[in-house]
Amino acid sequence: MSVEWLWRLAGRQAGPRDGQGLNLEALDLPAMDGAAAPTPTSTRRDGVEATLALKVLSAHLANFRQVSFPLTLDFRSFSAEEAALAVDAAALALEADEGGWADATRRERARETLTRLGATPSHLAPLEHDTAAPVSIGALTDTARRLDKAAHAYAVSLLVIGQRSAVAQAYLTYLAARLGLTANVVGSLNRRFRA
């Protein structure tokens, strides 16, 4: 019975029978004009291309943000007042972090960091005495804004703090807000100067 049903179905279909060929000229086919037929793109290839494009774009944007705010910390290019601001920022960062100003080893590491940036012994004199209190954050931010060195003060603080404690993070966030730095500038400085 199933064979009869199949025979009836096949009998109704128009098309060539055994011994007959198709007349291709009679069929209405679209012209090819010598062009290669488009190859179907797979969804897997589209996904791979999209992922690669996203990675390239992300790398470009990360590099763009890194160089979008050029900043050089070099005491040799600072004026006397700018160098004093940088040292004050370092001293205040030491005071704000765990261990505080009284930690002699932390002060020594801060001196070494600032020396690598070109600070002279006369610049570093305020860091020598454990009784010297750092300036207030209000005075620091006022001077940094007046000298247009807010980002420099933040970068020096970032370098001096060194460890990533909760107290250090809170201080750096507070300092950035007081200095009026945007999130893009803070992100760029964190990527470049975070030890």
Phi, psi and chi 1 to 4 in degrees:
 res  aa     phi    psi   chi1   chi2   chi3   chi4
   1 MET       -  -41.4  176.6  143.2  166.2      -
   2 SER   -66.6  -31.4   62.3      -      -      -
   3 VAL   -68.8  -37.4  175.7      -      -      -
   4 GLU   -65.6  -39.7  -71.0  177.3   16.9      -
   5 TRP   -63.3  -43.0  175.1   81.6      -      -
   6 LEU   -64.3  -40.3 -175.3   59.4      -      -
   7 TRP   -64.0  -41.3 -177.2 -103.2      -      -
   8 ARG   -66.2  -40.5  -80.3 -170.3  -56.8 -131.6
   9 LEU   -64.9  -45.5  179.2   65.5      -      -
  10 ALA   -67.6  -30.4      -      -      -      -
  11 GLY   -69.2  -29.5      -      -      -      -
  12 ARG   -77.5  -23.1  -69.8 -172.1 -151.8  148.5
  13 GLN   -71.9  130.6  -60.0  -68.4  -33.5      -
  14 ALA   -81.4  139.4      -      -      -      -
  15 GLY   159.6  178.0      -      -      -      -
  16 PRO   -71.3  146.1   24.5  -30.6      -      -
  17 ARG  -103.5  174.0  -58.5  -91.1 -178.4 -151.8
  18 ASP   -53.5  133.3  -74.6  -17.2      -      -
  19 GLY    87.4   -5.7      -      -      -      -
  20 GLN  -110.3  149.7  -62.1  174.8  -17.8      -
  21 GLY  -115.1  163.7      -      -      -      -
  22 LEU   -80.2  141.0  -78.8  174.9      -      -
  23 ASN   -95.6   96.5 -176.6    1.8      -      -
  24 LEU   -68.4  -29.4  -66.0  176.5      -      -
  25 GLU   -67.0  -28.7  -73.1   82.5   19.5      -
  26 ALA   -77.7  -21.5      -      -      -      -
  27 LEU   -76.2  146.7  -66.1  175.2      -      -
  28 ASP   -94.3   85.2 -172.2   21.9      -      -
  29 LEU  -101.6  148.0  -63.5  173.9      -      -
  30 PRO   -67.0  145.0   19.8  -27.6      -      -
  31 ALA   -71.5  141.4      -      -      -      -
  32 MET   -95.1  -24.3  -63.6  -60.9  -80.2      -
  33 ASP    50.9   33.2  -64.2  -28.9      -      -
  34 GLY    73.8   -3.7      -      -      -      -
  35 ALA   -80.8  145.1      -      -      -      -
  36 ALA   -70.9  145.3      -      -      -      -
  37 ALA   -67.4  137.7      -      -      -      -
  38 PRO   -63.6  136.4   22.4  -29.6      -      -
  39 THR   -87.6  134.9   57.3      -      -      -
  40 PRO   -68.2  138.2   23.0  -30.2      -      -
  41 THR   -91.6  140.9   57.9      -      -      -
  42 SER   -87.0  154.8   68.5      -      -      -
  43 THR   -70.0  -27.3   57.2      -      -      -
  44 ARG   -66.9  -42.8 -175.9  169.1 -171.8  -97.8
  45 ARG   -64.5  -40.9  179.9  179.6  175.3  134.9
  46 ASP   -60.6  -40.4  -68.8  -17.7      -      -
  47 GLY   -65.7  -40.6      -      -      -      -
  48 VAL   -65.9  -43.9  168.8      -      -      -
  49 GLU   -63.4  -39.9  -72.7  177.1   -7.8      -
  50 ALA   -65.4  -39.8      -      -      -      -
  51 THR   -65.6  -43.8  -58.3      -      -      -
  52 LEU   -64.6  -40.6  -73.1  174.9      -      -
  53 ALA   -62.6  -40.0      -      -      -      -
  54 LEU   -64.9  -40.3 -178.9   62.2      -      -
  55 LYS   -66.5  -41.4  -73.5 -174.0  178.2 -167.3
  56 VAL   -64.5  -43.4  167.9      -      -      -
  57 LEU   -63.9  -42.3  179.2   63.4      -      -
  58 SER   -63.3  -42.0  -63.2      -      -      -
  59 ALA   -65.0  -39.4      -      -      -      -
  60 HIS   -63.8  -45.7  168.7   72.8      -      -
  61 LEU   -66.4  -37.0  -69.6  176.2      -      -
  62 ALA   -64.4  -42.2      -      -      -      -
  63 ASN   -67.9  -38.4 -171.6   38.7      -      -
  64 PHE   -61.9  -43.8  172.0   75.2      -      -
  65 ARG   -66.5  -33.8  -72.5 -170.1 -166.1  116.7
  66 GLN   -65.4  -38.6 -177.4  175.8   -2.9      -
  67 VAL   -99.8    1.5  -62.1      -      -      -
  68 SER   -71.0  -23.0   65.1      -      -      -
  69 PHE  -126.6   84.1 -167.9   77.9      -      -
  70 PRO   -68.2  134.9   23.4  -29.0      -      -
  71 LEU  -151.0  130.1  179.3   96.3      -      -
  72 THR  -121.1  128.2  -56.5      -      -      -
  73 LEU   -99.5  102.1  -70.6  176.0      -      -
  74 ASP  -144.3  110.9 -173.7    3.6      -      -
  75 PHE   -62.7  -25.2  -85.2   78.0      -      -
  76 ARG   -67.2  -22.0  -68.2  174.8  -68.3 -102.0
  77 SER   -97.3   -4.5   65.1      -      -      -
  78 PHE   -83.7  148.1  -71.9  166.8      -      -
  79 SER   -75.6  172.9   68.5      -      -      -
  80 ALA   -60.9  -40.7      -      -      -      -
  81 GLU   -69.6  -37.9 -165.5  174.1   13.6      -
  82 GLU   -68.1  -38.6  -68.6  168.5  -15.0      -
  83 ALA   -64.9  -40.7      -      -      -      -
  84 ALA   -63.5  -37.4      -      -      -      -
  85 LEU   -62.6  -43.8  169.2   71.8      -      -
  86 ALA   -63.5  -41.5      -      -      -      -
  87 VAL   -67.1  -39.6  171.6      -      -      -
  88 ASP   -62.7  -39.1  -73.6  -16.4      -      -
  89 ALA   -64.1  -40.2      -      -      -      -
  90 ALA   -64.5  -43.8      -      -      -      -
  91 ALA   -64.2  -41.3      -      -      -      -
  92 LEU   -67.4  -37.0 -165.5   57.5      -      -
  93 ALA   -64.8  -40.3      -      -      -      -
  94 LEU   -62.2  -41.7  -76.5  174.1      -      -
  95 GLU   -65.8  -36.8  177.7   65.0   26.7      -
  96 ALA   -77.5  -24.1      -      -      -      -
  97 ASP   -83.8  168.0 -163.9   12.6      -      -
  98 GLU   -61.8  138.5  -68.3  175.7    8.3      -
  99 GLY    99.0  -35.2      -      -      -      -
 100 GLY    67.6 -169.8      -      -      -      -
 101 TRP   -67.3  -28.5 -178.8 -102.1      -      -
 102 ALA   -71.7  -14.3      -      -      -      -
 103 ASP   -76.7  103.8 -170.3  -12.1      -      -
 104 ALA   -65.8  -35.0      -      -      -      -
 105 THR   -67.9  -36.1   57.5      -      -      -
 106 ARG   -67.1  -39.4  -57.1  -77.0  -51.5  -80.7
 107 ARG   -64.8  -38.1  -77.1 -162.4  -35.2  -87.2
 108 GLU   -65.3  -43.3 -178.3   57.7   35.2      -
 109 ARG   -62.4  -37.6  -86.6 -172.4  -86.5  148.5
 110 ALA   -64.6  -41.3      -      -      -      -
 111 ARG   -61.8  -42.3  -79.1 -168.2  -66.5  -88.1
 112 GLU   -63.5  -41.4  -70.2  170.9    3.2      -
 113 THR   -62.5  -46.2  -60.4      -      -      -
 114 LEU   -68.7  -31.4  -63.9  177.9      -      -
 115 THR   -65.6  -39.3  -58.1      -      -      -
 116 ARG   -61.8  -26.9  -79.5 -165.1  -44.5  -94.1
 117 LEU   -85.9    1.9  -62.2  174.4      -      -
 118 GLY   100.8   10.9      -      -      -      -
 119 ALA   -72.7  140.1      -      -      -      -
 120 THR   -93.3  166.3   63.0      -      -      -
 121 PRO   -58.1  -32.5  -27.6   34.7      -      -
 122 SER   -68.9  -32.7   63.5      -      -      -
 123 HIS   -65.5  -37.7  -68.7  136.8      -      -
 124 LEU   -86.6    1.2  -60.4  175.3      -      -
 125 ALA   -54.2  -39.2      -      -      -      -
 126 PRO   -64.4  -18.7  -23.4   32.7      -      -
 127 LEU   -88.6   -4.6  -64.3  177.3      -      -
 128 GLU   -75.6  -35.7  -64.0  -62.7  -33.8      -
 129 HIS  -100.1  133.1  -52.4  -70.1      -      -
 130 ASP   -77.9   -8.0   57.8   -9.2      -      -
 131 THR   -94.4  -12.6   57.1      -      -      -
 132 ALA   -71.4  123.1      -      -      -      -
 133 ALA   -88.9  138.9      -      -      -      -
 134 PRO   -70.5  163.3   17.3  -21.9      -      -
 135 VAL   -66.5  167.4  -61.0      -      -      -
 136 SER   -77.6  159.1   69.2      -      -      -
 137 ILE   -68.5  -29.4 -164.3  164.0      -      -
 138 GLY   -64.9  -44.8      -      -      -      -
 139 ALA   -65.7  -38.2      -      -      -      -
 140 LEU   -63.7  -47.8  177.3   81.2      -      -
 141 THR   -66.6  -37.6   55.2      -      -      -
 142 ASP   -62.1  -44.8  -69.8  -16.4      -      -
 143 THR   -66.7  -41.7  -55.1      -      -      -
 144 ALA   -62.5  -41.9      -      -      -      -
 145 ARG   -68.9  -39.4  -73.0 -177.2  177.1 -177.2
 146 ARG   -64.4  -39.1 -178.2  175.1   50.1   81.0
 147 LEU   -86.8   -2.8  -63.5  174.7      -      -
 148 ASP    58.7   45.6 -164.4   25.6      -      -
 149 LYS  -127.9   31.8  -65.1  -69.8 -178.0 -171.8
 150 ALA   -63.1  -43.8      -      -      -      -
 151 ALA   -65.6  -35.3      -      -      -      -
 152 HIS   -64.5  -42.6  -67.4   77.4      -      -
 153 ALA   -62.7  -40.2      -      -      -      -
 154 TYR   -65.9  -44.1 -179.6   84.8      -      -
 155 ALA   -63.8  -41.2      -      -      -      -
 156 VAL   -63.5  -42.6  166.4      -      -      -
 157 SER   -61.9  -40.2  -60.4      -      -      -
 158 LEU   -63.3  -41.8 -173.4   64.6      -      -
 159 LEU   -68.8  -38.4  -76.4  171.1      -      -
 160 VAL   -75.3  -38.3  166.6      -      -      -
 161 ILE   -61.5  -44.9  -76.2 -178.1      -      -
 162 GLY    74.1  -61.2      -      -      -      -
 163 GLN   -84.7  162.2   69.0  179.8   12.2      -
 164 ARG  -111.5   54.8  -59.7  -63.7  162.0 -109.6
 165 SER   -78.3  167.1   66.2      -      -      -
 166 ALA   -64.3  -36.2      -      -      -      -
 167 VAL   -65.1  -43.0  174.1      -      -      -
 168 ALA   -63.4  -42.6      -      -      -      -
 169 GLN   -63.6  -42.3  -69.8  -62.1  -34.7      -
 170 ALA   -64.7  -41.1      -      -      -      -
 171 TYR   -63.5  -45.7  170.7   72.4      -      -
 172 LEU   -63.9  -38.0  -70.6  171.5      -      -
 173 THR   -64.8  -44.4  -57.9      -      -      -
 174 TYR   -64.2  -42.6  178.6   69.9      -      -
 175 LEU   -63.1  -43.6  179.9   63.6      -      -
 176 ALA   -60.7  -40.8      -      -      -      -
 177 ALA   -65.9  -43.6      -      -      -      -
 178 ARG   -65.8  -33.9  -71.6  -68.7  -57.2  -95.4
 179 LEU   -79.7  -11.3  -69.9  169.6      -      -
 180 GLY    75.3   31.2      -      -      -      -
 181 LEU   -84.7  139.8  -60.9  176.0      -      -
 182 THR   -77.0  165.3   64.8      -      -      -
 183 ALA   -63.7  -35.8      -      -      -      -
 184 ASN   -64.3  -43.0  -74.0  -21.6      -      -
 185 VAL   -65.9  -44.7  171.0      -      -      -
 186 VAL   -61.9  -43.2  170.8      -      -      -
 187 GLY   -61.7  -42.7      -      -      -      -
 188 SER   -63.9  -44.1  178.1      -      -      -
 189 LEU   -66.2  -38.6  -65.7  173.4      -      -
 190 ASN   -63.2  -40.5  -78.7  -27.5      -      -
 191 ARG   -66.6  -36.2  -83.0 -172.6  -65.9  -78.3
 192 ARG   -87.4  -34.1  -80.7 -167.5  -72.9  161.0
 193 PHE  -111.7   -2.1  -66.4  106.2      -      -
 194 ARG   -70.2  123.9 -170.6  168.1  -75.0  -91.6
 195 ALA   -76.1      -      -      -      -      -
